[in-house]
């Protein structure tokens, strides 16, 4: 691949965020048909333009935009690229169905799930509105009609000269794809929010939609699939570029195991509802992203027969 840059064919463009580990990264793959992997946050536009300029690029020069998953910090600048030029946009096929389901059904499902979980009215209302706003925002930034190629896991694709067979890695996000590629003779993984060092991404899957019940098994399945990939270099959306995919996967698996053990212990200690478990897990941290992880862990432990639950006045209570 002929690159215009003398610094190598792939460039990490990192931008500050308010959550761990303090940045989000996208990647510019240099060459005759430049590829951008993920697209940061909308508020990163000025910094993004500056980062591109350091490699003698402008947004109009991007020929291909490859999306790993539809979280706002990975699709935020899609409209900027579409306004500046005419890139071919690639996204996981599952996103199309998710975005086309609309907000009315999502609102009802999240409301029902949070009510059964036992969240008080104010917290339940906040969770519902966050889910709806997230869908509306993300489906506007990555508008389905703007996607040119919907990518299916296991089906070969060519993205600006990059040959890849996408790998479905749910758990953090239900439709997440990773892309094994060969970049100038190096086997690499364009990993999005998987294969991160030194931490595990939160179990969000589809948030508080009905898929929360399958989120932990989905995440374990994703890790099994990553274990089958042999690459020299991992390019994640957070954390450093590294060469230890197996180590990152092992760390994430151990972290999932630890979380399930922690939740089981909390139930045994009398934390009988999802809000009680989530609050204990959060401690002094923000609770919002631990709510789906707590609910998913409880559902998985019950399905595995490690805890029991009963419905009392429409609220689910857990015991050991």
ZICOR-V704001 format. One record per backbone hydrogen bond with DSSP energy under -1.0 kcal/mol. CO is the residue of the C=O (numbers start at 1). NH is the residue of the N-H. If there is no record, write none. Layout:
# ZICOR-V704001
co:nh
CO:NH
CO:NH
This chain:
# ZICOR-V704001
co:nh
9:30
11:28
13:26
15:24
19:22
22:17
24:15
26:13
27:37
28:11
29:35
34:63
34:64
35:29
36:66
37:27
39:77
40:76
41:44
42:45
44:48
45:49
46:50
47:51
48:52
49:53
50:54
52:55
52:57
53:56
58:61
59:62
63:88
64:36
65:90
66:38
68:177
71:74
72:76
74:39
75:78
77:81
78:82
79:83
80:84
81:85
88:65
89:148
89:149
90:67
91:151
92:95
94:98
95:99
96:100
103:107
104:108
105:109
106:110
107:111
108:112
109:113
110:114
111:115
112:116
113:117
114:119
116:316
120:124
121:125
122:126
123:127
124:128
125:129
126:130
127:131
128:132
129:133
130:134
131:135
132:136
133:137
134:138
135:139
137:141
138:142
143:146
144:147
149:91
151:93
152:155
157:164
159:162
162:159
164:157
166:154
167:178
171:205
173:176
176:169
178:167
179:190
181:188
183:186
186:183
187:232
187:233
188:181
189:191
189:235
190:179
191:194
192:237
202:204
204:207
205:174
206:209
209:212
210:213
211:214
214:218
215:219
216:220
217:221
218:222
219:223
220:224
221:225
222:226
223:227
226:229
233:189
234:242
235:191
237:25
242:234
244:248
245:249
246:250
247:251
248:252
249:253
250:254
251:255
252:256
253:257
254:258
255:259
256:260
257:261
258:262
259:263
260:264
261:265
262:266
263:267
264:268
265:269
266:271
267:270
270:272
272:318
273:277
274:278
275:279
276:280
277:281
278:282
279:283
282:285
287:290
287:291
290:294
291:295
292:296
293:297
294:298
295:299
296:300
297:301
298:302
299:303
300:304
301:306
302:305
308:319
310:317
312:315
315:312
317:310
319:308
